Amino acid sequence: MSAVSSAFILMKRARILLFLLILCDASAGAQGLVERYSRLLTDPQGYVVYRASAPIIIDGVPDEAAWLNAPVIDDFRDISGEGFPLPLYRTAARMLWTDDTLYIAAELEEPNVWAYVTQHDEVVYADPDFEVFIDPDNDAQNYFEMEVNAIGTLFDLLLTHPYRTASGTFISVAWDAPGVRLATHINGTLNNDRDTDQGWSLEIAIPQRALTHNFDTCLHAGTYWRLGFSRVEWQTQTDNGRIVRKQNTDGSFVPEYNWTWPATGKINMHMPERWNYLYFSELTAGNSDFPFPADRDIEKLLWAMYYTQHEQYDAAGTYFRQLKPFRLSREDRAILPPDAQISIEATAHKFEITVTKADGKTVSIDENGCIRRR
Protein backbone atom coordinates (compact mmCIF):
# COMPACT_ATOMS: atom_id res chain seq x y z
CA MET A 1 0.00 0.00 0.00
CA SER A 2 1.34 3.38 -0.98
CA ALA A 3 2.01 6.12 1.50
CA VAL A 4 -0.74 8.17 -0.19
CA SER A 5 -3.29 5.37 0.25
CA SER A 6 -2.35 4.87 3.91
CA ALA A 7 -2.68 8.59 4.58
CA PHE A 8 -6.10 8.64 2.86
CA ILE A 9 -7.36 5.70 4.97
CA LEU A 10 -6.09 7.28 8.20
CA MET A 11 -7.73 10.58 7.29
CA LYS A 12 -11.02 8.84 6.51
CA ARG A 13 -10.93 6.96 9.82
CA ALA A 14 -10.20 10.21 11.66
CA ARG A 15 -13.20 11.87 10.02
CA ILE A 16 -15.48 8.96 10.95
CA LEU A 17 -14.21 9.04 14.55
CA LEU A 18 -14.73 12.80 14.74
CA PHE A 19 -18.28 12.44 13.37
CA LEU A 20 -19.10 9.76 15.95
CA LEU A 21 -17.66 11.90 18.75
CA ILE A 22 -19.80 14.85 17.65
CA LEU A 23 -22.90 12.64 17.61
CA CYS A 24 -22.16 11.27 21.06
CA ASP A 25 -21.47 14.73 22.43
CA ALA A 26 -24.70 16.11 20.94
CA SER A 27 -26.71 13.23 22.41
CA ALA A 28 -25.11 13.52 25.82
CA GLY A 29 -25.41 17.28 25.88
CA ALA A 30 -28.95 17.53 24.48
CA GLN A 31 -30.80 20.00 26.69
CA GLY A 32 -34.37 19.24 27.65
CA LEU A 33 -37.05 21.90 27.87
CA VAL A 34 -37.32 21.79 31.66
CA GLU A 35 -33.57 22.22 31.95
CA ARG A 36 -33.59 24.99 29.36
CA TYR A 37 -36.12 27.02 31.33
CA SER A 38 -34.90 25.91 34.75
CA ARG A 39 -34.68 29.47 36.05
CA LEU A 40 -38.42 29.85 35.48
CA LEU A 41 -39.31 26.35 36.64
CA THR A 42 -37.84 26.06 40.12
CA ASP A 43 -40.30 24.19 42.32
CA PRO A 44 -42.79 26.46 44.10
CA GLN A 45 -42.88 26.26 47.86
CA GLY A 46 -45.88 25.18 49.83
CA TYR A 47 -47.42 26.88 52.86
CA VAL A 48 -49.99 25.24 55.12
CA VAL A 49 -52.56 27.82 56.21
CA TYR A 50 -53.91 26.77 59.58
CA ARG A 51 -57.24 27.78 61.04
CA ALA A 52 -57.20 30.72 63.41
CA SER A 53 -57.54 29.32 66.91
CA ALA A 54 -58.68 32.62 68.44
CA PRO A 55 -60.08 35.97 67.24
CA ILE A 56 -57.75 38.36 65.42
CA ILE A 57 -57.99 42.12 65.91
CA ILE A 58 -56.94 43.98 62.77
CA ASP A 59 -54.76 46.71 64.27
CA GLY A 60 -51.52 46.22 62.33
CA VAL A 61 -49.78 44.39 65.18
CA PRO A 62 -49.84 40.57 64.79
CA ASP A 63 -49.60 39.81 68.49
CA GLU A 64 -52.79 37.78 69.00
CA ALA A 65 -52.38 34.26 70.35
CA ALA A 66 -53.58 32.76 67.06
CA TRP A 67 -50.56 34.12 65.18
CA LEU A 68 -48.21 32.06 67.33
CA ASN A 69 -49.42 28.92 65.52
CA ALA A 70 -48.88 30.34 62.03
CA PRO A 71 -45.59 29.32 60.32
CA VAL A 72 -43.32 32.29 59.59
CA ILE A 73 -42.25 33.04 56.03
CA ASP A 74 -38.95 34.90 56.15
CA ASP A 75 -37.04 33.62 53.12
CA PHE A 76 -37.76 36.56 50.82
CA ARG A 77 -35.29 36.83 47.92
CA ASP A 78 -34.46 39.16 45.07
CA ILE A 79 -37.18 38.69 42.46
CA SER A 80 -34.62 37.57 39.84
CA GLY A 81 -33.65 34.55 41.91
CA GLU A 82 -30.39 32.72 42.41
CA GLY A 83 -27.19 34.70 41.92
CA PHE A 84 -28.65 38.05 43.00
CA PRO A 85 -27.95 39.81 46.33
CA LEU A 86 -29.97 38.90 49.40
CA PRO A 87 -32.38 41.55 50.72
CA LEU A 88 -30.91 44.29 52.89
CA TYR A 89 -33.74 44.11 55.41
CA ARG A 90 -35.83 41.29 56.85
CA THR A 91 -39.40 40.67 55.78
CA ALA A 92 -41.60 38.13 57.55
CA ALA A 93 -45.17 37.07 56.77
CA ARG A 94 -47.78 34.69 58.18
CA MET A 95 -51.26 33.51 57.20
CA LEU A 96 -54.34 32.04 58.90
CA TRP A 97 -57.92 31.39 57.82
CA THR A 98 -61.48 30.99 59.01
CA ASP A 99 -64.55 29.81 57.09
CA ASP A 100 -64.94 33.17 55.39
CA THR A 101 -61.62 35.07 55.71
CA LEU A 102 -57.94 34.82 54.79
CA TYR A 103 -55.70 36.66 57.28
CA ILE A 104 -52.27 37.96 56.30
CA ALA A 105 -49.71 39.58 58.58
CA ALA A 106 -46.33 41.00 57.61
CA GLU A 107 -43.47 42.66 59.46
CA LEU A 108 -40.94 44.75 57.53
CA GLU A 109 -37.60 45.82 58.95
CA GLU A 110 -36.99 49.39 57.78
CA PRO A 111 -34.50 51.92 59.24
CA ASN A 112 -36.29 54.84 57.54
CA VAL A 113 -40.07 54.46 57.33
CA TRP A 114 -41.64 56.79 54.77
CA ALA A 115 -44.91 57.02 52.85
CA TYR A 116 -46.77 59.84 51.07
CA VAL A 117 -49.48 58.18 48.96
CA THR A 118 -52.76 58.72 50.81
CA GLN A 119 -55.56 58.15 48.29
CA HIS A 120 -57.11 54.74 47.67
CA ASP A 121 -56.08 53.26 44.30
CA GLU A 122 -53.25 55.71 43.75
CA VAL A 123 -49.98 54.12 42.65
CA VAL A 124 -48.94 52.86 46.09
CA TYR A 125 -45.64 51.37 44.91
CA ALA A 126 -44.33 54.91 44.45
CA ASP A 127 -43.72 54.41 48.19
CA PRO A 128 -42.11 51.36 49.76
CA ASP A 129 -44.93 48.84 49.98
CA PHE A 130 -46.02 45.25 50.65
CA GLU A 131 -47.90 43.51 47.85
CA VAL A 132 -50.12 40.42 47.79
CA PHE A 133 -50.99 38.48 44.60
CA ILE A 134 -53.73 35.83 44.80
CA ASP A 135 -54.95 33.29 42.23
CA PRO A 136 -57.72 31.45 44.10
CA ASP A 137 -58.49 28.79 41.48
CA ASN A 138 -54.89 28.16 40.38
CA ASP A 139 -55.44 28.60 36.63
CA ALA A 140 -52.91 31.47 36.13
CA GLN A 141 -55.75 33.78 35.07
CA ASN A 142 -58.20 36.11 36.85
CA TYR A 143 -56.10 37.07 39.82
CA PHE A 144 -56.05 39.81 42.44
CA GLU A 145 -53.37 42.26 43.53
CA MET A 146 -53.31 44.33 46.73
CA GLU A 147 -50.61 46.85 47.61
CA VAL A 148 -50.28 48.57 50.99
CA ASN A 149 -47.85 51.25 52.18
CA ALA A 150 -46.77 52.05 55.74
CA ILE A 151 -49.71 54.38 56.37
CA GLY A 152 -52.29 51.83 55.21
CA THR A 153 -53.15 53.19 51.77
CA LEU A 154 -54.56 50.40 49.61
CA PHE A 155 -54.24 49.89 45.86
CA ASP A 156 -56.36 46.88 44.85
CA LEU A 157 -57.04 45.60 41.36
CA LEU A 158 -58.27 42.63 39.36
CA LEU A 159 -56.43 41.31 36.29
CA THR A 160 -58.02 38.89 33.83
CA HIS A 161 -54.67 37.74 32.40
CA PRO A 162 -50.99 38.36 33.04
CA TYR A 163 -49.57 41.19 30.94
CA ARG A 164 -47.78 38.77 28.58
CA THR A 165 -50.93 37.16 27.15
CA ALA A 166 -51.61 37.23 23.43
CA SER A 167 -55.24 38.30 23.86
CA GLY A 168 -54.37 41.28 26.04
CA THR A 169 -55.01 42.03 29.69
CA PHE A 170 -58.04 43.68 31.22
CA ILE A 171 -57.08 45.51 34.40
CA SER A 172 -59.85 46.67 36.69
CA VAL A 173 -58.56 49.33 39.05
CA ALA A 174 -62.21 50.18 39.71
CA TRP A 175 -62.56 46.78 41.38
CA ASP A 176 -62.41 47.14 45.16
CA ALA A 177 -62.07 44.17 47.47
CA PRO A 178 -65.43 44.27 49.27
CA GLY A 179 -65.19 43.89 53.00
CA VAL A 180 -61.40 43.92 53.19
CA ARG A 181 -60.00 45.20 56.50
CA LEU A 182 -56.43 46.31 57.03
CA ALA A 183 -54.27 48.26 59.44
CA THR A 184 -50.60 49.18 59.74
CA HIS A 185 -48.35 50.03 62.66
CA ILE A 186 -45.11 52.04 62.50
CA ASN A 187 -42.38 51.18 64.97
CA GLY A 188 -40.50 54.47 64.70
CA THR A 189 -41.21 57.89 63.20
CA LEU A 190 -42.73 58.51 59.79
CA ASN A 191 -40.92 60.54 57.10
CA ASN A 192 -38.02 61.45 59.37
CA ASP A 193 -34.48 60.61 58.27
CA ARG A 194 -32.88 62.06 61.41
CA ASP A 195 -33.43 58.91 63.45
CA THR A 196 -33.39 55.15 62.93
CA ASP A 197 -36.67 53.22 62.87
CA GLN A 198 -37.28 49.53 63.46
CA GLY A 199 -39.86 49.16 60.69
CA TRP A 200 -43.57 48.71 60.16
CA SER A 201 -46.13 45.93 60.22
CA LEU A 202 -49.56 45.24 58.78
CA GLU A 203 -52.56 42.94 59.10
CA ILE A 204 -55.07 42.27 56.31
CA ALA A 205 -58.36 40.38 56.57
CA ILE A 206 -59.64 39.38 53.10
CA PRO A 207 -63.15 37.88 53.03
CA GLN A 208 -63.73 35.16 50.47
CA ARG A 209 -66.55 37.18 48.87
CA ALA A 210 -63.88 39.68 47.81
CA LEU A 211 -62.08 37.06 45.72
CA THR A 212 -64.72 35.96 43.23
CA HIS A 213 -64.64 36.16 39.45
CA ASN A 214 -66.49 33.44 37.55
CA PHE A 215 -65.27 30.75 39.93
CA ASP A 216 -65.95 29.35 43.37
CA THR A 217 -63.37 30.44 45.91
CA CYS A 218 -64.93 28.75 48.91
CA LEU A 219 -62.48 28.47 51.75
CA HIS A 220 -62.43 24.93 53.03
CA ALA A 221 -59.90 22.38 54.12
CA GLY A 222 -58.05 20.74 51.24
CA THR A 223 -58.25 23.72 48.89
CA TYR A 224 -55.18 24.87 46.96
CA TRP A 225 -54.57 28.51 46.03
CA ARG A 226 -51.55 30.24 44.49
CA LEU A 227 -50.12 33.33 46.22
CA GLY A 228 -47.10 35.58 45.95
CA PHE A 229 -45.71 38.34 48.17
CA SER A 230 -43.60 41.24 46.95
CA ARG A 231 -41.88 44.04 48.81
CA VAL A 232 -40.85 47.19 46.94
CA GLU A 233 -37.96 49.06 48.55
CA TRP A 234 -36.60 52.27 47.05
CA GLN A 235 -33.17 53.79 47.43
CA THR A 236 -33.71 57.26 48.89
CA GLN A 237 -32.39 60.79 49.15
CA THR A 238 -33.56 63.89 51.00
CA ASP A 239 -35.23 66.76 49.16
CA ASN A 240 -36.22 69.84 51.19
CA GLY A 241 -36.64 67.71 54.29
CA ARG A 242 -38.62 64.97 52.50
CA ILE A 243 -37.42 61.40 52.04
CA VAL A 244 -37.87 60.70 48.33
CA ARG A 245 -36.86 58.15 45.72
CA LYS A 246 -33.25 58.50 44.67
CA GLN A 247 -32.71 59.89 41.17
CA ASN A 248 -29.98 59.54 38.58
CA THR A 249 -28.31 62.60 37.10
CA ASP A 250 -30.75 62.47 34.15
CA GLY A 251 -33.73 62.69 36.50
CA SER A 252 -34.78 59.05 36.23
CA PHE A 253 -35.37 57.07 39.40
CA VAL A 254 -32.77 54.61 40.61
CA PRO A 255 -34.38 51.17 40.15
CA GLU A 256 -36.15 49.79 43.18
CA TYR A 257 -35.38 46.58 45.03
CA ASN A 258 -37.97 43.83 44.62
CA TRP A 259 -37.85 41.28 47.44
CA THR A 260 -40.33 38.50 46.88
CA TRP A 261 -41.74 35.16 48.02
CA PRO A 262 -41.09 33.36 45.74
CA ALA A 263 -38.43 34.62 43.32
CA THR A 264 -39.96 34.46 39.82
CA GLY A 265 -36.70 34.34 37.86
CA LYS A 266 -37.24 37.70 36.15
CA ILE A 267 -38.37 41.19 37.21
CA ASN A 268 -42.04 40.40 36.86
CA MET A 269 -44.47 39.37 39.59
CA HIS A 270 -47.24 38.84 37.05
CA MET A 271 -46.35 35.18 36.54
CA PRO A 272 -49.01 33.31 38.54
CA GLU A 273 -47.43 29.97 37.66
CA ARG A 274 -44.39 31.03 39.70
CA TRP A 275 -46.30 31.86 42.89
CA ASN A 276 -46.28 29.50 45.83
CA TYR A 277 -49.00 27.07 46.86
CA LEU A 278 -51.33 27.59 49.79
CA TYR A 279 -53.02 24.57 51.30
CA PHE A 280 -55.85 25.20 53.75
CA SER A 281 -55.77 22.86 56.73
CA GLU A 282 -58.51 22.03 59.19
CA LEU A 283 -55.91 22.03 61.98
CA THR A 284 -55.14 25.07 64.11
CA ALA A 285 -51.44 24.17 64.31
CA GLY A 286 -49.06 21.56 63.03
CA ASN A 287 -45.73 20.68 61.47
CA SER A 288 -46.60 18.28 58.66
CA ASP A 289 -45.04 17.99 55.20
CA PHE A 290 -46.76 20.03 52.53
CA PRO A 291 -49.00 17.89 50.29
CA PHE A 292 -48.25 19.20 46.79
CA PRO A 293 -50.94 18.82 44.09
CA ALA A 294 -50.66 15.59 42.13
CA ASP A 295 -50.29 17.33 38.75
CA ARG A 296 -47.49 19.71 39.74
CA ASP A 297 -44.85 17.98 37.57
CA ILE A 298 -47.17 17.74 34.56
CA GLU A 299 -47.78 21.45 34.80
CA LYS A 300 -44.04 22.11 34.96
CA LEU A 301 -43.56 20.39 31.59
CA LEU A 302 -46.58 22.20 30.13
CA TRP A 303 -45.10 25.54 31.16
CA ALA A 304 -41.80 24.64 29.51
CA MET A 305 -43.70 23.84 26.31
CA TYR A 306 -45.66 27.10 26.66
CA TYR A 307 -42.44 29.13 26.83
CA THR A 308 -41.12 27.20 23.82
CA GLN A 309 -44.25 27.94 21.79
CA HIS A 310 -43.96 31.66 22.41
CA GLU A 311 -40.27 31.71 21.53
CA GLN A 312 -41.15 29.90 18.31
CA TYR A 313 -43.94 32.39 17.57
CA ASP A 314 -41.67 35.37 18.18
CA ALA A 315 -39.06 33.92 15.85
CA ALA A 316 -41.23 32.52 13.04
CA GLY A 317 -44.73 33.96 13.48
CA THR A 318 -46.24 30.51 13.92
CA TYR A 319 -46.66 27.88 16.63
CA PHE A 320 -45.44 24.30 16.56
CA ARG A 321 -48.32 22.03 15.52
CA GLN A 322 -46.68 18.68 16.25
CA LEU A 323 -44.82 17.23 19.19
CA LYS A 324 -41.57 16.38 17.39
CA PRO A 325 -40.21 19.98 17.02
CA PHE A 326 -40.25 20.38 20.80
CA ARG A 327 -37.47 17.79 20.98
CA LEU A 328 -38.45 16.55 24.42
CA SER A 329 -35.59 14.86 26.23
CA ARG A 330 -35.82 11.61 28.18
CA GLU A 331 -35.78 13.73 31.35
CA ASP A 332 -38.73 15.77 30.05
CA ARG A 333 -40.74 12.64 29.25
CA ALA A 334 -39.84 11.05 32.58
CA ILE A 335 -41.81 13.83 34.29
CA LEU A 336 -45.05 12.41 32.95
CA PRO A 337 -46.89 9.62 34.76
CA PRO A 338 -46.93 6.17 33.13
CA ASP A 339 -48.97 5.86 29.90
CA ALA A 340 -49.65 9.63 29.73
CA GLN A 341 -50.00 11.07 26.23
CA ILE A 342 -49.31 14.58 24.88
CA SER A 343 -51.42 16.12 22.13
CA ILE A 344 -51.11 19.51 20.42
CA GLU A 345 -53.66 21.62 18.59
CA ALA A 346 -52.54 24.88 16.99
CA THR A 347 -53.75 27.49 14.53
CA ALA A 348 -52.11 30.69 13.32
CA HIS A 349 -52.70 32.49 16.63
CA LYS A 350 -53.83 29.90 19.16
CA PHE A 351 -52.66 26.63 20.64
CA GLU A 352 -53.56 24.10 23.28
CA ILE A 353 -51.23 21.42 24.65
CA THR A 354 -52.93 18.60 26.54
CA VAL A 355 -51.59 15.81 28.70
CA THR A 356 -54.02 12.92 28.98
CA LYS A 357 -53.35 10.57 31.89
CA ALA A 358 -54.05 6.85 31.98
CA ASP A 359 -57.31 7.44 33.86
CA GLY A 360 -58.57 9.76 31.10
CA LYS A 361 -58.18 12.96 33.11
CA THR A 362 -56.42 15.84 31.36
CA VAL A 363 -54.31 18.89 32.13
CA SER A 364 -53.89 21.48 29.39
CA ILE A 365 -52.37 24.90 28.70
CA ASP A 366 -53.24 27.40 25.97
CA GLU A 367 -51.56 30.40 24.34
CA ASN A 368 -52.68 32.67 27.19
CA GLY A 369 -51.14 30.40 29.81
CA CYS A 370 -54.52 29.27 31.11
CA ILE A 371 -54.29 25.94 32.93
CA ARG A 372 -57.34 23.67 32.72
CA ARG A 373 -57.89 20.45 34.62
CA ARG A 374 -60.68 18.16 33.44
Salt bridges, closest charged atoms under 4 A:
ASP43 OD1 - LYS300 NZ 2.70
ASP74 OD2 - ARG90 NH2 3.58
ASP99 OD1 - ARG51 NH2 2.51
GLU107 OE1 - ARG94 NH2 3.37
GLU110 OE1 - ARG231 NH2 3.65
ASP121 OD2 - HIS120 NE2 3.37
GLU145 OE1 - HIS270 NE2 3.60
ASP156 OD1 - HIS120 NE2 3.35
ASP176 OD1 - HIS120 NE2 2.84
GLU233 OE1 - ARG231 NH2 3.30
GLU273 OE2 - ARG164 NH1 2.88
GLU282 OE2 - ARG51 NE 2.47
ASP295 OD1 - LYS357 NZ 2.95
GLU299 OE2 - ARG373 NE 2.99
GLU311 OE1 - ARG36 NH2 2.36
GLU352 OE2 - ARG372 NH1 3.89
GLU352 OE2 - ARG374 NH2 3.80
ASP366 OD2 - ARG372 NH1 3.14
GLU367 OE2 - LYS350 NZ 3.61
